[in-house]
Amino acid sequence: MRSGEEGRHSTVERDRLQRVPWFAACTNEQLDEIARLAERLDVQAGEVILREGRQGRELFVILDGTATVTRAGRVVNILGAGDQFGELAAIEDQPRTATITATTDLKVLIIGPRELEAVMAIPGFRNAVLRGMSRRLREADDRLAAYADREEGAGPPDGGGAAAL
């Protein structure tokens, strides 16, 4: 690979990492360090990358391509470039909550447990991750509240208001 190509590839990786909620608050230098530490993997269409219920400690970031997320055999999401998966198992040693299958050929970055520890040592990185996770949690909470409002209507079925606390 020529050095000009290498620079272009690192810029693409940095741009993809910047879209990941975990990494959205990171500086370019932090993103470059994450890309340097991560392993790159090409995955063929149809290949299962991780399986629901199995143990795993890696975080994946899609650089190119799409993947299908299933839970209990039902499609729950389609992921594309800049999306991440596996973050829950990377933080907490619990079984995977979904199966991820490559819909198209994929290029992914893999951040394993040792690499994640090294990334966490980057000055300011933990705070950037916490800000990104906080933003993602707020967004999920907003989506859940909107869904609940649609399902339940404007108020309780008996027409009463909320009790004062």
C-alpha positions in Angstrom: 0.0 0.0 0.0 1.3 3.4 -0.9 1.6 6.1 1.8 -1.0 8.2 0.1 -3.4 5.3 0.2 -2.6 4.6 3.8 -3.5 8.2 4.7 -6.7 8.0 2.8 -7.6 4.7 4.6 -6.9 6.1 8.0 -9.1 9.1 7.2 -11.9 6.7 6.2 -11.5 4.7 9.4 -11.4 7.9 11.5 -14.6 9.1 9.8 -16.3 5.8 10.4 -15.2 5.8 14.0 -16.4 9.4 14.5 -20.0 8.2 13.6 -19.9 5.6 16.4 -21.7 7.0 19.4 -19.0 5.7 21.8 -16.3 7.6 19.8 -18.3 10.7 18.7 -16.7 13.0 21.3 -13.1 11.8 20.6 -10.4 13.9 19.0 -8.9 13.0 15.6 -5.7 11.9 17.5 -7.7 9.6 19.7 -9.6 8.2 16.7 -6.3 7.6 14.9 -5.0 5.7 18.0 -8.1 3.5 18.1 -7.7 2.7 14.4 -4.1 1.8 15.0 -4.9 -0.6 17.8 -7.9 -2.3 16.1 -7.7 -5.4 14.0 -9.2 -5.3 10.5 -11.2 -8.1 9.2 -13.0 -8.9 5.9 -16.2 -10.9 6.3 -18.0 -12.6 3.5 -21.7 -12.1 2.8 -23.8 -14.7 4.7 -21.2 -15.3 7.4 -22.3 -15.1 11.1 -20.0 -12.7 12.9 -21.4 -13.3 16.4 -24.2 -15.4 17.7 -26.9 -14.6 20.3 -26.3 -16.3 23.6 -22.6 -16.9 23.1 -19.8 -15.3 25.0 -17.7 -12.6 23.4 -15.6 -9.6 24.4 -15.0 -7.8 21.2 -16.5 -4.5 19.9 -16.9 -4.3 16.1 -17.1 -1.2 13.9 -18.4 -1.5 10.3 -16.1 0.3 7.8 -17.9 -0.9 4.7 -20.9 -3.1 3.9 -24.1 -4.1 5.8 -25.0 -6.6 8.5 -28.4 -7.9 9.8 -29.1 -8.0 13.5 -31.5 -10.8 14.7 -32.9 -11.6 18.1 -34.7 -14.9 18.6 -34.6 -15.3 14.9 -36.4 -12.0 14.1 -34.7 -9.2 12.2 -34.4 -6.2 14.5 -32.0 -4.0 12.7 -29.8 -3.5 9.7 -26.3 -2.0 10.3 -24.0 -0.1 7.9 -20.8 1.8 7.7 -20.0 3.6 10.9 -22.3 1.4 13.0 -20.9 -0.6 15.9 -22.0 -3.8 17.6 -20.8 -6.0 20.4 -20.3 -3.0 22.7 -22.4 -4.5 25.6 -20.3 -7.7 25.8 -17.1 -5.6 25.4 -18.1 -3.7 28.6 -19.7 -6.5 30.6 -18.8 -10.2 30.4 -22.3 -11.3 29.5 -23.6 -13.5 26.6 -24.3 -11.7 23.3 -27.8 -10.3 23.0 -28.2 -10.7 19.2 -26.9 -12.6 16.2 -25.1 -10.5 13.6 -24.8 -11.8 10.0 -23.0 -10.1 7.1 -25.7 -9.1 4.6 -23.0 -8.0 2.1 -19.2 -8.4 2.2 -18.0 -6.4 5.2 -14.9 -4.6 6.3 -14.8 -4.3 10.1 -12.5 -3.0 12.8 -12.4 -5.3 15.8 -11.4 -3.9 19.2 -10.7 -6.8 21.6 -10.5 -6.7 25.4 -6.7 -5.9 25.4 -7.1 -3.2 22.8 -10.1 -1.8 24.6 -8.0 -1.5 27.8 -5.2 0.2 25.8 -7.8 2.6 24.2 -9.2 3.4 27.7 -5.7 4.5 28.6 -5.7 7.2 25.9 -5.8 10.6 27.8 -9.4 11.9 27.8 -10.8 8.8 26.1 -12.9 7.5 29.0 -14.7 10.9 29.3 -15.3 10.9 25.6 -16.7 7.4 25.8 -18.9 8.3 28.7 -20.3 11.4 26.8 -21.0 9.2 23.8 -22.7 6.5 25.9 -24.7 9.2 27.7 -25.9 10.7 24.4 -26.8 7.2 23.1 -28.7 6.3 26.3 -30.7 9.6 26.1 -31.6 9.0 22.5 -32.7 5.4 23.4 -34.8 6.8 26.3 -36.4 9.4 24.0 -37.3 6.7 21.4 -38.7 4.4 24.2 -40.8 7.3 25.6 -42.1 8.2 22.1 -43.0 4.5 21.5 -44.8 4.4 24.9 -46.7 7.6 24.1 -47.9 6.1 20.8 -48.9 2.8 22.5 -50.6 4.3 25.5 -52.1 7.5 24.1 -52.0 10.8 25.9 -52.9 9.5 29.4 -54.0 6.6 31.5 -57.0 4.6 30.2 -59.2 5.9 33.1 -58.6 9.6 32.1 -56.9 10.4 35.4 -53.6 12.3 35.7 -50.4 11.3 37.2 -50.2 11.2 41.0 -48.2 13.8 42.7 -45.1 12.5 44.4 
